[in-house]
Amino acid sequence: AEDGIRDQPRSRGLGDVYKRQEYVFACMHSNEISPTFLKKCSCGIDKIANRLSYDEYVQAETIMRIQLENNPRAEAYRSTGIAKAPTDKLFRAMAAAEIECF
């Protein structure tokens, strides 16, 4: 802003907050439930959010969840290239977050 005060960032909605919480809780559960890992996991999702839009994150996460299922729909997502670009982008963002935060 012209007065030197930073504009407040727009909220990306409740879904964004929920996805961030879900990521942090899963990250802590996979590592250690402690204040240290709360900080590291929160840093991780912030770094991912800097690299992917919320919609890109949701798309990649949804594809990954479908791929874990054992049915024809999941096989279609595993055997075609449709899922590669979104999930690759998320994996790259997660790897960078791991380096920067852990």
N, C-alpha and C positions, 0 to 999 in steps of 0.2 A: 504494500500500500504506500501511497505517497507520503503519509505522515511518519513513515519509518516503523510502523507497527505491522508485524506480519499478519496477513489475513489468516483467519482460522481455516484449517483444511475442512473440506466438505466431508460430512459423515457418509460412509458407504452403506449405511443401514444396519439393521439388526443382524441380518445374515452374515455380514462381515464380522461382527463381534462374535457371533456364535462359532463361525469357522475358526477364528483365531483362538478362541478358548478351547475348542475341540483339538486343535493342533498342539497347543501348549500342554493340555492334559495328557494326550497320547505320548508326546515327547517326554514328559516327566515320568510317566509310567514305564516307558521303555528304558529310561536311564536311572534316575533317582528322584524320589519325591523329597525335594529340599529347596530352600530359598536360592541356593546356587543354581540349581537346574531350572527353577522358575525363571530366573534372569536369563540364563542361556537359551532356554526354549522360547522365551518371549522375544529375545533378540533374533532368533532363527526365523520366526514367522514375520517379523518386521523386515528382515532382509529379503525373504521370499516375496513379500508384498511390494518391495521396491523393484522387483524384476518381473512380476506378473500382475496383470489386472485381476481384480476379484473374479470376474467372469472366466478368465483363463485358468485361474486356480480351481474354481468349481468344476469346470469342464475336465481338466486333467484328473482331479481327484475322483470324479464320477467314473471316468473311463477306468481308472485303476481299480476301483471297487467292483465294477462290472467284470473286469478281467479275472478277479478272484473267484467268481462264481463258477459253478460247474453245470453249464447248460449251453444250448446252441447259440444264444445271444452272446455269451461271454466268449465262446470260441470265435465268433465273427470278429470281435474286438481284438482278440489275440492274434488272429491269422491275417488281418488286413492292415494296410498302412494307415488307415484312418486315425488310429490312436497314437501313432508314433510321434508326430510333431508336438501335440499338446503335452504328452507325458515326458518326452525328452526335455522340453523347456522347463517343466516342473522339476525333473531330476537335476538339471543343471543348476537351477535356483537353489534347490536343497543342498547340493554339494557345496556351492559357494557359501551358503548360510552356515554350513557345518564348519568350514574353514574360518569364517569370520567370527563366529560366536562360541565355538567350542574349542 
